[in-house]
Every structure is written in structure tokens, then in C-alpha cells.
Amino acid sequence: MESLRALLLCLLCAHAALAQTKPVVEYRGNFGLHDAKDSIQWHRHLEKEDRLLLVGFKNLQIIDLPNTKVVETRPINLPYGARAWFSTDDSELAPDGRRMLIFGHPEAVDGKRKLAWVWDFREGKRLAVLDKSPGDLRSGVWSKDGKTIITSDRHLNYIYSGYDTNHVFSFWDGETYEYRGGVTLEHVTWWHLSDDGRRFFAATGRTKRSIVGVKYVSDSAGVIRAWDTRTGQLEKTLAVGDENFNPRTREIRVSPDGRFLVFTNKHKSNPAEHRLVAWEVDGGVSPKYELKPEPKIDDSGVVFSPDGRYFALDVGKNLQIYETRTGEKKHELNDVELPHSWLNNEVILDVRAPRMYVREKSDKMFAVDVATGDVLFRHKLSFREEESYTGYASDDKETVVIYEAVVPHPAGRMFMTYDYEYVRIFDTRTGELLQTVIEPPVKRDKDGRIVYDKQGKPKLSHGAAVKRADWSRDGRTLYVFSANGQSVSVHGLIGD
């Protein structure tokens, strides 16, 4: 019987090998902090050097991705009690992978005022104290080029959930740490720091009460402004709500290249009068164009193509595709919804279930040709269910459905999906499975023999194996983080 099953297994493997095309990535190595008896808490891809920085509770490791080797493993030198030890948000880390903003340290105070430190966490020394802001410092970010720091007396990430909407924003030089000025804003609904750090954008609204009497910040009477972070001075007002229009400040979108800022000016009484407004951020901040799509803008958000060359706009039952630079309409697709994302400039991804964390089961994902509106393929998304606590009581919980993530390759010719057990690569145009990179191992009994089901197929040992997977920015490398936080496997493009 065992020999028969082995034969069946060989036939199944042979069939799978024939059904699967030539692999596109190959295993290059397994790295991590397991030898140091540590676990990976967060990571950062250092684009300039094409290296992967792994940060644990006690140690860091730097992996040279092109050469697939460990450059350095060393203890982290953070001041005792630093909040960054427990952080899962790498926004406080400078793009150079060396400097970090440290908030909440018990010694970073001036009387009762909370300060921030700039810390070299590889060398273990403090580089600067940010102490010129008029308010407390509780959070902050670096610009993409590392030349500007923005801090706040509140939690920046809480704006989008409706909390901490009143802020004292402070601007700092990211190299000399000189205080440049700041601005105090109430009822903030959105903010953005340009990639070069030269401009800070923020939108504000006003407070309202819901039907049940709960206060919230609305984008009614919204205002969008831009400040020059080098001087701390207001540079431009992009939009102001009036008796006819309200800018949808929570739906502002910035193109991937950072050059265009797009939002909807919503007419208060006539939806057919909704306008789409685009501003260009290139040296200066200037209005680029205004569109009045027919029949009307339905969903106020837009979704950009990966390179920012195009964007998709919902106009009711149809989807319109525009060129970002000119505002020229290129295509209109019938009965297509605002896409989840774009796989490349020619293919959009329509996922009928919203994003990753949802409360309704749906496994429908469509890849749609931008030029024709034709459905190129349907892909069944895998999902799992987890119990999520919603309050303090032990029985106050709900079932949450978690879908596999979809990550397009930077070159656009393929995309990768991952969940807690699998990592797979598919062809963007056909949906064909190109390679299964990670999958559960076969199940074995106590004697090491493969366990089969009633159909003669080997059973799999299911369990969490994957926490996250991603491509390097240039697309040459795929890295997969294990669910236990101990390691990361590196896979390189074949023929690269």
C-alpha cells in the first residue's frame, strides 16, 4: 500500500510540475535573529543600498539582498525604556536606517514638557534633543529623503480613526535638527509630507454631532493648505468649503510619484456638479485642472496606477480612466467598480470584498483589462477566520475574516499573494499560477511516514507559517517573514 501511495504521489507531483510553468524565483537563503535568541519586531528595506534591515527586541541584522548575505548582526543600542523597543511602526526610523526618533523616554522631558530624541541606534548614542517646539512631542515622521522631520504633540496615526485631531505640528531640519517653525491646527482630517520634505499639507474640518449625539470631525467646511517646512510659513490654500462645495478632505489622494494631489469638491445639493480637482507639486504648488465627469462622481476617492500615470474614478455604474498629468479621459468601462488596486497600467484588480479585514465572506477577485473592460481572469481568494475582541469583557468578541494579501510585482508582469500558509506568484495577464513559493509540508505519522486522505492524496500539516511577504522596490527580490518572527527567507528572480 505504501508503494502504491508513493506512486500516486509521484504522479501527482509530475502532474503539478507539468501544470506549473518554469519557476520565476529561486531560494537564496534563510536569515533572521534565531541564532541570537531574538525575534523580528519590524523591518525596513533600505532602498539606496538595497539592503534589508531586521530589528528585534535586542538585536539588528542587515542583509545585502543582491549578494544574499548577512552584512552585520549586532546588539541594538537603545536607551533603556525607549518606546521604540516595542514599536511595530517603522515611520520613526530615518531612511538611512541608522537614526531614530525616540518619544516617551522618561528622561526626555523639560519640566512637564515631553521632548524627543534623535538616536543613532547602531552606535548607541544620542545625536540631538528636539526641545524647541511649543508643545509636547509624542509622535513624528521623517521625509522620504531624510532631510525633514515632522513632529506632533498628539498621535499622527490617530487622525484617520477620528481621534487626536487637534495638533501642534513642528518642522525640523532632518540633518542639523534645527527647529524651523510649526503650526497649530484644530479638527485635522488629513495630512501629508512631500517626499522631499519641503512641503507639509494638512486638511481641517469642523465638529458635528451624530444622530445619537456623538461628536465627530466632519470635512464639512473643509480647508486644505500647504506650508513651507523650511520657513514654517503658510504657502498656499488649495481649497476652502463654501456655500456650494465641500472638499472631501478624507478622500485626498497623492500620486505614487508625489507630483499630484487629487480630491473631489462635493456639491452640497446636486451630485451631478461634483468636481475633481488636481494640483501639481513640482517645484511649486499650483492648480493643474478641474474635471466634471458625466454623469457624476459617485465614490469620492481615486485609485492611481502603480507608476501614477493614470487614475481610476467611479462615476456610478461605470469606471473612468484618466491620464494624471493632463486630466484627459482615456477609457470608460461599463459596470466596473472602483478597483482595489492596479496590477500594472493595463490591468486593474476588482475585489468585491473590502480590503483585508472584512466582516462578510467573499472570494471574488477580477482582473479587468483597462482598455476594453474585459474580465481577464477570476481568482479565488483564500481566507481564514479569527476571533477578535471588541471590548474589555471576555465574551465581547466577533469573528473576523482575513483575506490573503495581493502584492503586484514592481514591473507589473506578475503578482504575488500571501496568507498565513501560502505564498504564490501569478501571471498578471492570464492569472496562471507561475509558482508556489511557500506551502504547508506534508503530514507525517509518528514513524515519519506520509499520511494520506481517502483519495490517496497526502495530507498537509496546516498551521501559521507566513506573517508577511513583499518585493524589494526594484522587484529583484521576494522576502517572506515567518509567522513566529524568527526568520526571513529570501528569493531572487531567476535570470536576474
Secondary structure, 3 states (H helix, E strand, C coil): CHHHHHHHHHHHHHHHHHHCCCCCEEEEEEEECCCCCCCEEEEEEECCCCEEEEEECCEEEEEECCCCEEEEEEECCCCCCCHHHHCCCHHHECCCCCEEEEECCCCCEECCEECEEEEECCCCEEEEEECCCCCCCCEEEECCCCCEEEEECCCHHHHHHCCCCCEEEEEEECCCCCEEEEEEECCEEEEEECCCCCEEEEEEEEEEECCCCCEEEEEEEEEEEEEECCCCEEEEEEEECCCCEEECHHHCEECCCCCEEEEEEEECCCHHHCEEEEEEECCCEEEEEEECCCCCCCCCCEEECCCCCEEEEEECCEEEEEECCCCCEEEEEECCCCCCEEEECCEEEEECCCCCEECCCCCEEEEEECCCCCEEEEEECCEEEEEEECCCCCCCEEEEEEECEEEECCCCCEEEEECCCCEEEEECCCCCEEEEEECCCECECCCCCECECCCCCECECCCCCEEEEEECCCCCEEEEEECCCCEEEEEEECCC
